[in-house]
């Protein structure tokens, strides 16, 4: 059964049809929220909130975009809102950067190699956070989610060409800054 058929049934009060939509798009919604928030638990909360909001707003879905794109837009906006709230709380109550997750070494890596990998990962996280939101958000969505450029452009309400440029520009800036830090020149 297609998403459109499930949406029509869900609008008529068929909760099983909406449950099928949730099952189909749960992973994509979670990945979009995780891309925005960087936290598994926060992404889970936002995903649940997005599904609840979608269920409540089902009557407003006009079908101009795919159901998946509409749902991901809801999730993305809620994740950005959560990110702003969390950043505000963090700035109010804590000084400095939040603690990073412990480095995950690769099988067979020397302790020195694992330390270098962890250090580089920390630099990448810091550099990505430092990107302007107009570059950071498209980069994170493209890197972490299963959406197409077309779907991400619709979520962010920008032309697809603009999205592609922003992702390329974000990657160029990251590469330039990592090179300046001594992490390769390719």
C-alpha positions in Angstrom: 0.0 0.0 0.0 1.4 3.4 -0.9 1.9 6.3 1.5 -0.9 8.2 -0.2 -3.3 5.3 0.5 -2.2 5.1 4.1 -2.6 8.8 4.6 -6.1 8.7 3.2 -6.9 5.8 5.6 -5.2 7.6 8.6 -7.3 10.7 7.9 -10.4 8.6 8.3 -9.3 7.5 11.7 -7.4 4.3 10.9 -4.6 4.3 13.5 -3.1 1.1 12.1 -2.6 3.0 8.8 -0.8 5.8 10.6 1.2 3.1 12.5 2.4 1.7 9.1 3.5 5.2 8.1 5.4 5.5 11.4 7.1 2.2 10.8 8.1 3.1 7.2 9.6 6.5 8.1 10.8 6.0 11.7 14.5 5.5 10.7 14.6 8.5 8.4 12.9 10.8 10.9 15.3 9.6 13.6 18.3 10.2 11.4 17.2 13.7 10.5 16.7 14.6 14.2 20.0 13.0 15.1 21.7 15.0 12.3 20.4 18.2 13.9 21.0 17.3 17.5 23.9 14.9 17.6 22.3 13.0 20.5 20.5 9.7 20.3 18.2 10.4 23.2 17.3 13.9 22.0 16.7 12.5 18.5 14.3 9.8 19.9 12.3 12.5 21.8 12.1 14.7 18.7 11.1 11.8 16.5 8.3 10.8 18.8 7.2 14.5 19.0 7.3 14.8 15.2 5.1 11.7 14.7 2.6 13.0 17.3 2.5 16.4 15.6 2.1 14.8 12.2 -0.8 12.7 13.5 -2.5 15.8 14.9 -1.8 17.8 11.7 -2.8 15.1 9.3 -5.7 17.2 8.0 -3.3 20.0 7.0 -1.2 17.7 4.7 -2.0 18.8 1.2 0.1 16.4 -0.8 2.3 19.0 -2.5 5.3 17.1 -1.3 5.6 13.4 -0.5 4.3 12.4 2.9 7.9 11.5 3.8 9.2 15.0 3.0 6.3 16.6 4.9 7.0 14.4 7.9 10.8 15.1 7.7 10.1 18.8 7.6 8.1 18.6 10.8 10.9 16.6 12.4 13.7 18.9 11.2 11.9 22.0 12.5 11.3 20.4 15.8 14.9 19.3 16.1 16.2 22.8 15.3 13.8 24.2 17.9 15.1 21.7 20.4 18.7 22.5 19.4 18.2 26.2 20.1 16.6 25.5 23.5 19.4 23.2 24.5 22.1 25.6 23.4 20.4 28.4 25.3 20.2 26.2 28.5 23.8 25.1 28.0 25.0 28.7 27.7 23.1 29.7 30.8 24.2 27.0 33.1 27.6 25.7 31.9 30.7 27.3 30.6 32.7 25.8 27.7 31.9 23.1 25.3 29.8 20.1 26.3 31.7 16.9 27.0 32.5 14.8 24.0 31.6 11.2 23.8 34.6 8.9 24.5 36.7 8.1 21.4 35.9 4.8 19.7 39.1 3.1 18.6 39.2 0.9 15.6 40.1 -2.8 15.8 43.9 -3.2 15.5 44.7 0.5 15.9 47.7 1.5 18.0 46.9 3.7 21.1 48.6 6.6 19.3 46.6 6.0 16.1 43.3 5.9 18.1 44.3 9.1 19.9 45.0 10.9 16.6 41.6 9.6 15.2 39.8 10.9 18.4 41.6 14.2 18.2 40.7 14.6 14.5 37.1 13.6 15.2 37.0 16.3 18.0 38.3 18.9 15.5 35.7 17.9 12.9 32.9 18.1 15.4 34.1 21.5 16.6 34.5 22.8 13.0 31.1 21.5 11.9 29.5 23.3 14.9 31.3 26.5 13.9 29.9 26.5 10.4 27.0 28.9 9.8 23.6 27.1 10.2 22.9 27.6 6.5 25.9 25.4 5.6 25.9 23.1 8.7 22.4 21.9 8.4 22.4 20.8 4.8 25.8 19.1 5.4 24.5 17.2 8.4 21.3 16.1 6.6 23.2 15.0 3.5 25.8 13.1 5.5 23.5 11.4 8.0 20.1 10.8 6.3 18.8 8.8 3.5 16.9 11.7 1.9 17.6 12.8 -1.7 18.9 16.3 -2.4 15.4 17.0 -3.7 13.8 16.0 -0.4 16.3 17.9 1.7 15.8 21.0 -0.4 12.1 20.8 0.2 12.6 20.3 3.9 14.9 23.4 4.1 12.7 25.3 1.6 15.6 26.2 -0.7 16.3 25.3 -4.4 18.1 22.1 -5.0 21.0 23.9 -6.7 21.4 26.1 -3.6 21.5 23.0 -1.4 24.2 21.3 -3.5 26.3 24.5 -3.4 25.9 24.8 0.4 27.0 21.2 1.0 30.0 21.6 -1.3 30.9 24.9 0.4 30.6 23.3 3.8 32.9 20.5 2.8 35.4 22.9 1.2 35.6 25.0 4.4 36.0 21.9 6.5 38.7 20.5 4.3 40.5 23.9 4.3 40.4 24.2 8.1 41.5 20.6 8.6 44.4 21.1 6.3 45.4 24.2 8.2 45.4 22.0 11.4 47.7 19.5 9.7 45.3 16.8 8.8 46.3 16.1 5.2 46.3 18.2 2.1 44.2 16.1 -0.3 
